[in-house]
Amino acid sequence: MKKGILVVLASFIAVNTYSQQKNWWSIELNTNTNTFLFKEYDSHFDNDFHYGFSLLGSFTFTRAIQLSSGISYTRKHFSGNRQWITGETDRFDLYGNYFSVPIYLTITAPFGEQSKFKLYSLLGLTFHKFMYNSVWHYADNSIQANNYLNKDYDTFVTSYRVGLGISAEVLKNLNIKVLPFFEYQFEDDISRTFGHFGGPGDERFIPAGGFSVGINIGFEYMFRKSNND
């Protein structure tokens, strides 16, 4: 018990000492990929490759606390099939497009006062504008592409993200950051039902709500004069 208290006190002192520095702005460009853990009614979908990019501006209140926001784009791909009573099978691809504004709070703890490596935790809320399109490959070899860009098919959704990552200063004022994260989206991306993903009447949803896991890799440039600022 005493050892545990000493560890907590030592960590608090390290963060407090580390945070007695000046503030600065920074900019970060990153990319990420993730995978959804589908809800039970979405088990007929397959996860394919999802990717995204973000541009963030950040203000570091101290060397331990940072607030970030910016813009991001994410492309998500799902595939599956529909089998008819006759035995014929149609295959489809669904592409989700997210245009988003994230807000992140990051808390950083150093490995040592002079260390270039830092451990950081992230809490975030993201507002998404969601649109999607589909491509159907029918059993008769015909192909149909649908773009759903009108107000009936677009929707706004929010997600919540937590992560624990590591940051390393590779050049003066330039960090590389690696962040495994967990994300939860409360709303389904489509708030109504679709028949064949193109009209009302079928009890199916685009399978992008719920829980997901992923990894984010980025480069951050800090606008500060020296490491002692």
N, C-alpha and C positions, 0 to 999 in steps of 0.2 A: 504494500500500500504506500509506504514512504517513498519507495523507488518510483512508483507511478506519479506521485505528487511532484517529486523532484524533476521528472521528465517533462511534465506539463509546465512547471515553472520555468525550466530552462528554455523550452520552446517559446513560451510567452516573452521571456527576456530577449531571446534572439530576434524574434519578429519585431518587438518594440524598438530594440537598438537599430535594427536594419531600417526601420521606418522613419528614423529621425533625419531623413534626407529631403532635398528639395523635390518639387513636383516637375513633371514634364509631360509633353504630348508624344504620341507615337502613332504609327500607321502600320497596319498588318494586312498582308495578302495571304489567303490560305485556300486550301482545297480539302474536301472531305468525301468520304464514302460511308454508307451505312446500310443496314439491313433491317427489315421489319420482322417482328415476331407477330404473325397474323393472329387475329381473333379467330375463334372457332368457325364462324360462318364464312371466313375467307380462306379456308384450307384448300380450296380448289385452285388457288393462284400459286404461281412460282415467283420467287424473288429473283430478279436479274440484277444487272449492275446499276447501282445508283451513284451519282456523283454530284458535286456542287463546288461553288466558288464563292468567296466572300471578300469584301473590302471593308475593313474596320478602322475607325478612328478611335483612339483611346486617350484618356487622361488619367495619369497616375497621381493620386492624391498624396500618397507617400510611396516609398519603395515597396510597400506591402499591399496596397489596395488600389485597384484599377477599375474604372468604369468604361465600357466600350459600347459602341453602336455603329451601324453602317448599313450596307446593303448586301444581299446575297441572292444567288440563283442556284436552284437545285433541279436536277433532271432525274426522274425515277422511272424505272422500266419494270413492268410486270407482264407475265405471259401466262396463257392457259389454253384450255380447249373446251368445246361444247360438243357433246355426242348426241346425235339424233336417234330416235327409235329404230330407224332403218340401219343404224350402224355407222353412218357417215359421220365424220368428225370435222368440225370447223376449228381453226386455230386463230387466236387473237393476241395482239400485243397492245398494251396500254402504256402510254407515256404521260406521266404527271410533270407539270412545270410549276415550280414554286418561285415566286418573286417575294422576297422577304426582308423584314427589318428586325434584326436581333438587338437585344439589350442584355449585356453580360456584366456581371460583377465578378472580379477575380481577386483572390487573396493569395499572396506569394510568400513563401518562406525559403530563405537561403540555406544551402548546405553548409555555408561558412561565410564569414564576412568578405573574404576575397575570392570566393568560389564563383566560377562562371556558370555553374549549374544551379537551378532553382526549381523547387517543387511548387506547383500552384493548383488551387481548386477553383472551379468555375460554377456559378449559378446563373441561369439565363432564362429569358422569356423571349419568344420569337413570334412575330405577327406575319402570317403568310397570305399572299394572294395566290390562289390555286386555279390552274386551268389544265385541261388534259385533252389528248387526242388518242384515237385508236386506229389500228389497222387490222382488218379481218381477212383471213385467208380461208376461203370457203372450199368445201369438198369438191366442187366442180372446177377448181383451179382459178376461180375469179378472185379479185382482190378489191376490197372497199376501204377507203381511208376516210375517217371522220374527224373533223376539228370542231371541238365544242368550246366556242369562245364567246357565246352570248351569255346574258345574265342568268339564264336558267341553269347553266352548267358551271358557272364560276362561283367560287365561294371564298370567304375569308375564314381562316382557321388559326389557332394559336397552339404553340407547343412549349414545353418546359424542359430545360436541359441541365444536367449536372455532369461534372467531369473532374478528373484528377490527372494532371499532366506534368510534363517536365519541360523546362526552358533552358537553352544553352546559348551563351554569347559566342558566336563563331567569328565575328569581326567587331571592331569598335562600334558600339551602338546598334549592332545587328544581331538579333536573336533568332534561333530556330526553335519552334514550339511544337510539341507532339502531345495531343490530348485525346485519349480514349474517352468516350462520353456515352451517357444514357439519356434518351429523350422520350417524352411522353406527350402525345397529342390527344386531347380530350374529344375533339370533334372528328367525325368522319369527313373525308375530303368532299364527298357529295352528300348533301343533306336530304336528297330525295332518291327514289328508286328508279331504275331504268330497265327497259326491255331490251335485251341484247346490247346494253350500254349505249343505246341510241334513242330510247323513248320510254315513257312511263309504263309500268306494269310488271316489272320483274323484281323480285326481292333480292337484289344484289347491290353491293356497294363497291366503289373503288377501295382496295384494301390498303389504305395508307394511314388509317387512324391507329391509335394505340401505341404500343411500346416498340422502341427501336434501339439498336446499339450501333456505334460507329467509331471512327477515328478521324481526327482533324490534324492536318500538318500545315504549318504556316511560317512565314518570315515576318518579323516585326522590326521596324526601324524606329529607334528612339531619338527624338529631337532634344538632345542634351549635350552640354559642352564636354563633360567628362564623366567617368564612372563614379566620381565623388559628388556629383550634383544631387 
